[in-house]
Amino acid sequence: MRRARIAVGMFVVLSVVCFAASNAQAGGLEYNGAGTRAAGRGGAFAARVDDPMALQLNPALLSDLTGVQLMLNINVGLYNACQQRPGTYEGEEDPRTVYPFRAGWIGSRFPEVCNETPFSPGASLAATFQLAKGLTLGVGVLTPYAAGATRFGSADGTVENGTLPSPARYNMVQQNLLQLFPSVGVGYRPIPWLAFGATLQWGITHISYTNYGTAVAGEFPENDLRTQLDVSDNFTPAFITSVALRPTPSLDFMLGFRYVDDVRGRGTVTINALDFDDPAADNLTTTLDNVRLVAPQNSAITFGARYGHRRHGTGTLLNDTTQQSLRGATFDRMNTELFDVEVDVVYELNDRVTDFVVTLPPGSAANVPGIGVAPLPNVIRLGHNWKNQLSVRLGGDINVIPGTLALRLGGSYETSGVNTDYAQLDFVPGERISVSAGATLRLGKIDISLAYLHIFQGDITSTARAGIGAEGVGLRQIASTEGDVINQGTFSAQFDVFSLGANYHF
């Protein structure tokens, strides 16, 4: 009981650290591997997971975690992404108006615009408590492994050191996504070869999104309106359920499902006019309250299969020394296996992600220079229309020093979830190939893990035949139903992920 109280106290303190580290990163562009050990195996960890990340990956296997365990995973993602639009700048060369950019850029080709905030830290914290033989409770504060804070160009909507208006400003200037999932789960193994479990999650979501719109057709910066959407949803429910089969000590199979409800946020939209006009003029600002955003989230089905090659002479239970060190953990695969290999197949149900819908209060209007009070549409649909994705993940461990040091490798392939007509900068779930490596070193009761993951994403070329640009992406053509298509061109991206994890056995 004393160890359990110590673990609970540490969990509360570390939860604050986890929340602070996860601020402004979670949500958005997810990559493989929830947890350090999973990242080192290319995400292929669902059938094996033998640490508190079972809460996220396979709650049925919580049942194998005995005693009390406390885990903290910290990851740093480097997200390099760019958009190259075709076309050239247009504008009105009026010598009576003083523009910050002057007029030399008119007629020049659009430059490539890249993410200027690639560094995204994050953390997840989980603890497990054995309630009875084969019955374990897990709690945690989990975040998506993702890059959620992105900014394409400078924060003021410019590129090239402030000399050009960003060609991507109508699509996105910056976004800041925070999504936390306080979680509680339980795993139960009634018989040796069968276990099942479930995790309930209370999602907390905040979205801040900035881009530019226009009050008239055309891409004249002097007519631009800067729009910033800030919404929060303090209850985005989700759940995970799974069943695990162990027909022999060397074989593991699992089947799991995760559902996440739509984000239903409320907040404000702020619209600034004259952002690119005469710097001496007073900007016109309109703030709208009680704005609503409904953003569908994807769900996923996971199947995993694992083979572990056992060391000669080892049984199911640990030896007495390791038993004392790890407080009675039933299975210690670092000690009992030479190596293992796992394949996971994940089918992501992205077709739920159709439109993000922004609803403004009835009668909303904005102050627009030269127009006066311009009425705003009541409903703005931000088209995404994702496709379902299939991900195949392969990975495994080699226990080079049994019970002390494990090395791991992994890789994955994921089909594209992008409808190229609707490709845009906020979320780009393209075709991906990943490679990864990692290691775990056991020092007494603590396991220290490291992982590196690189994701190659194929370029996405959008012809935007669906005609996005009039009203389809972002708060853009504010008072006009006409406008340029702004998501044409080539989108490119790649990830580098570094992860550090620690799991303490009380």
PEFEN-V832126 format. One record per backbone hydrogen bond with DSSP energy under -1.0 kcal/mol. NH is the residue of the N-H (numbers start at 0). CO is the residue of the C=O. E is the energy in kcal/mol with one decimal. If there is no record, write none. Layout:
nh:NH co:CO e:E
nh:NH co:CO e:E
This chain:
nh:4 co:0 e:-2.4
nh:5 co:1 e:-2.4
nh:6 co:2 e:-2.5
nh:7 co:3 e:-2.4
nh:8 co:4 e:-2.3
nh:9 co:5 e:-2.5
nh:10 co:6 e:-2.4
nh:11 co:7 e:-2.2
nh:12 co:8 e:-2.0
nh:13 co:9 e:-2.9
nh:14 co:10 e:-1.9
nh:15 co:11 e:-1.1
nh:16 co:12 e:-1.3
nh:17 co:13 e:-3.1
nh:18 co:14 e:-2.5
nh:19 co:15 e:-2.2
nh:20 co:16 e:-2.6
nh:21 co:17 e:-1.8
nh:24 co:21 e:-1.8
nh:25 co:21 e:-1.1
nh:28 co:146 e:-1.3
nh:29 co:27 e:-1.2
nh:30 co:144 e:-2.7
nh:34 co:32 e:-1.1
nh:38 co:34 e:-2.2
nh:39 co:35 e:-1.9
nh:41 co:38 e:-1.5
nh:42 co:37 e:-3.1
nh:43 co:40 e:-1.6
nh:44 co:42 e:-1.6
nh:48 co:44 e:-2.9
nh:53 co:50 e:-2.0
nh:54 co:51 e:-1.8
nh:55 co:52 e:-1.5
nh:56 co:52 e:-2.5
nh:57 co:53 e:-1.4
nh:60 co:57 e:-1.9
nh:61 co:58 e:-1.4
nh:62 co:59 e:-1.4
nh:63 co:60 e:-1.2
nh:64 co:61 e:-1.9
nh:68 co:127 e:-1.8
nh:69 co:503 e:-2.1
nh:70 co:125 e:-3.3
nh:71 co:501 e:-2.2
nh:72 co:123 e:-2.8
nh:73 co:499 e:-3.3
nh:74 co:121 e:-2.4
nh:75 co:497 e:-3.1
nh:76 co:119 e:-2.7
nh:77 co:495 e:-3.3
nh:78 co:117 e:-1.9
nh:79 co:493 e:-2.4
nh:81 co:491 e:-2.4
nh:82 co:112 e:-2.6
nh:83 co:489 e:-2.3
nh:88 co:107 e:-2.4
nh:93 co:91 e:-1.8
nh:96 co:93 e:-2.0
nh:105 co:102 e:-1.3
nh:106 co:88 e:-1.7
nh:107 co:104 e:-2.2
nh:109 co:86 e:-2.1
nh:112 co:82 e:-2.5
nh:114 co:80 e:-2.6
nh:115 co:150 e:-3.6
nh:119 co:76 e:-2.4
nh:121 co:74 e:-2.1
nh:123 co:72 e:-2.3
nh:124 co:140 e:-2.2
nh:125 co:70 e:-2.3
nh:126 co:138 e:-2.9
nh:127 co:68 e:-2.3
nh:128 co:136 e:-2.7
nh:129 co:66 e:-2.3
nh:130 co:134 e:-2.4
nh:131 co:134 e:-1.9
nh:134 co:131 e:-2.5
nh:135 co:186 e:-2.1
nh:136 co:128 e:-2.8
nh:137 co:184 e:-3.1
nh:138 co:126 e:-2.6
nh:139 co:182 e:-2.1
nh:140 co:124 e:-2.5
nh:141 co:180 e:-2.0
nh:145 co:143 e:-1.2
nh:146 co:28 e:-1.3
nh:147 co:24 e:-1.1
nh:149 co:174 e:-1.9
nh:151 co:172 e:-2.2
nh:152 co:113 e:-1.6
nh:153 co:157 e:-3.2
nh:156 co:153 e:-1.9
nh:158 co:163 e:-2.6
nh:162 co:159 e:-1.2
nh:163 co:158 e:-1.9
nh:165 co:156 e:-3.0
nh:168 co:165 e:-1.5
nh:170 co:167 e:-1.1
nh:171 co:167 e:-2.9
nh:172 co:209 e:-3.3
nh:173 co:209 e:-1.4
nh:174 co:149 e:-2.5
nh:175 co:207 e:-2.6
nh:177 co:205 e:-2.6
nh:179 co:203 e:-2.3
nh:180 co:141 e:-2.7
nh:181 co:201 e:-1.2
nh:182 co:139 e:-3.3
nh:183 co:199 e:-2.2
nh:184 co:137 e:-3.0
nh:185 co:197 e:-2.1
nh:186 co:135 e:-2.2
nh:187 co:195 e:-2.7
nh:188 co:133 e:-2.5
nh:193 co:190 e:-1.6
nh:194 co:243 e:-2.2
nh:195 co:187 e:-2.3
nh:196 co:241 e:-2.1
nh:197 co:185 e:-1.8
nh:198 co:239 e:-3.1
nh:199 co:183 e:-2.9
nh:200 co:237 e:-2.8
nh:201 co:181 e:-2.4
nh:202 co:235 e:-1.7
nh:203 co:179 e:-2.7
nh:204 co:232 e:-2.9
nh:205 co:177 e:-2.6
nh:206 co:230 e:-2.8
nh:207 co:175 e:-1.6
nh:208 co:228 e:-2.6
nh:209 co:173 e:-2.9
nh:210 co:226 e:-2.2
nh:211 co:168 e:-2.2
nh:212 co:224 e:-3.3
nh:213 co:475 e:-1.1
nh:222 co:219 e:-2.5
nh:223 co:220 e:-1.6
nh:224 co:212 e:-3.0
nh:225 co:271 e:-2.8
nh:226 co:210 e:-3.0
nh:227 co:269 e:-2.1
nh:228 co:208 e:-3.1
nh:229 co:267 e:-2.6
nh:230 co:206 e:-2.4
nh:231 co:265 e:-1.9
nh:232 co:204 e:-2.9
nh:235 co:202 e:-2.3
nh:237 co:200 e:-1.8
nh:238 co:258 e:-2.1
nh:239 co:198 e:-2.6
nh:240 co:256 e:-2.3
nh:241 co:196 e:-2.1
nh:242 co:254 e:-2.1
nh:243 co:194 e:-3.1
nh:244 co:252 e:-2.8
nh:245 co:192 e:-2.1
nh:250 co:247 e:-1.3
nh:251 co:305 e:-2.1
nh:252 co:244 e:-2.6
nh:253 co:303 e:-2.2
nh:254 co:242 e:-2.1
nh:255 co:301 e:-2.9
nh:256 co:240 e:-2.5
nh:257 co:299 e:-2.6
nh:258 co:238 e:-2.5
nh:260 co:236 e:-2.7
nh:262 co:294 e:-2.6
nh:264 co:292 e:-2.2
nh:265 co:231 e:-2.0
nh:266 co:290 e:-2.3
nh:267 co:229 e:-2.3
nh:268 co:287 e:-1.9
nh:269 co:227 e:-2.2
nh:270 co:285 e:-3.3
nh:271 co:225 e:-2.8
nh:272 co:283 e:-3.1
nh:280 co:277 e:-1.8
nh:285 co:270 e:-2.7
nh:287 co:268 e:-3.0
nh:290 co:266 e:-2.7
nh:291 co:358 e:-2.3
nh:292 co:264 e:-2.5
nh:293 co:356 e:-2.2
nh:294 co:262 e:-2.5
nh:299 co:257 e:-2.1
nh:300 co:346 e:-2.2
nh:301 co:255 e:-2.6
nh:302 co:344 e:-2.6
nh:303 co:253 e:-2.1
nh:304 co:342 e:-2.2
nh:305 co:251 e:-2.7
nh:306 co:340 e:-2.6
nh:307 co:249 e:-2.6
nh:308 co:338 e:-2.6
nh:310 co:335 e:-2.8
nh:313 co:310 e:-1.8
nh:322 co:318 e:-2.5
nh:323 co:319 e:-2.1
nh:324 co:320 e:-1.9
nh:325 co:321 e:-2.8
nh:327 co:322 e:-2.2
nh:334 co:331 e:-1.6
nh:335 co:331 e:-1.9
nh:336 co:332 e:-1.6
nh:337 co:308 e:-3.2
nh:338 co:308 e:-1.0
nh:339 co:396 e:-2.0
nh:340 co:306 e:-2.4
nh:341 co:394 e:-3.1
nh:342 co:304 e:-2.4
nh:343 co:392 e:-2.6
nh:344 co:302 e:-3.1
nh:345 co:390 e:-3.0
nh:346 co:300 e:-2.9
nh:347 co:388 e:-2.7
nh:348 co:298 e:-2.8
nh:349 co:347 e:-1.8
nh:352 co:349 e:-2.6
nh:353 co:351 e:-1.6
nh:355 co:381 e:-2.3
nh:356 co:293 e:-2.3
nh:357 co:379 e:-3.0
nh:358 co:291 e:-2.6
nh:359 co:377 e:-2.9
nh:363 co:360 e:-1.4
nh:365 co:373 e:-2.5
nh:367 co:371 e:-3.3
nh:370 co:367 e:-1.6
nh:371 co:367 e:-3.1
nh:373 co:365 e:-3.1
nh:375 co:363 e:-2.8
nh:379 co:357 e:-3.0
nh:381 co:355 e:-3.7
nh:382 co:471 e:-2.5
nh:383 co:353 e:-2.5
nh:384 co:353 e:-2.2
nh:385 co:352 e:-2.2
nh:386 co:416 e:-2.5
nh:388 co:347 e:-1.8
nh:390 co:345 e:-2.9
nh:391 co:412 e:-2.7
nh:392 co:343 e:-2.9
nh:393 co:410 e:-3.0
nh:394 co:341 e:-2.2
nh:395 co:408 e:-2.1
nh:397 co:406 e:-3.1
nh:398 co:337 e:-2.4
nh:399 co:397 e:-1.3
nh:400 co:404 e:-1.9
nh:402 co:333 e:-2.4
nh:403 co:400 e:-2.8
nh:404 co:400 e:-2.5
nh:405 co:439 e:-2.3
nh:406 co:397 e:-2.7
nh:407 co:437 e:-2.5
nh:408 co:395 e:-1.7
nh:409 co:435 e:-1.7
nh:410 co:393 e:-2.5
nh:411 co:433 e:-1.6
nh:412 co:391 e:-2.3
nh:413 co:431 e:-2.8
nh:414 co:389 e:-2.2
nh:416 co:428 e:-3.4
nh:421 co:418 e:-2.7
nh:429 co:427 e:-2.1
nh:431 co:413 e:-2.4
nh:432 co:455 e:-2.4
nh:433 co:411 e:-2.1
nh:434 co:453 e:-2.1
nh:435 co:409 e:-2.1
nh:436 co:451 e:-2.1
nh:437 co:407 e:-2.1
nh:438 co:449 e:-2.0
nh:439 co:405 e:-2.5
nh:440 co:447 e:-2.9
nh:441 co:403 e:-2.9
nh:442 co:445 e:-3.0
nh:445 co:442 e:-1.6
nh:446 co:502 e:-2.5
nh:447 co:440 e:-2.9
nh:448 co:500 e:-2.9
nh:449 co:438 e:-2.4
nh:450 co:498 e:-1.9
nh:451 co:436 e:-2.7
nh:452 co:496 e:-2.5
nh:453 co:434 e:-2.7
nh:454 co:494 e:-2.1
nh:455 co:432 e:-3.4
nh:456 co:492 e:-1.1
nh:457 co:430 e:-2.5
nh:459 co:490 e:-2.8
nh:461 co:488 e:-3.2
nh:466 co:463 e:-1.8
nh:469 co:466 e:-1.0
nh:475 co:473 e:-1.8
nh:477 co:213 e:-1.8
nh:477 co:475 e:-1.9
nh:488 co:461 e:-2.1
nh:489 co:83 e:-1.8
nh:490 co:459 e:-3.3
nh:491 co:81 e:-2.2
nh:493 co:79 e:-1.9
nh:494 co:454 e:-1.9
nh:495 co:77 e:-1.7
nh:496 co:452 e:-3.0
nh:497 co:75 e:-2.6
nh:498 co:450 e:-2.4
nh:499 co:73 e:-3.1
nh:500 co:448 e:-2.6
nh:501 co:71 e:-2.2
nh:502 co:446 e:-2.2
nh:503 co:69 e:-3.0
nh:504 co:444 e:-2.7
nh:505 co:67 e:-2.8
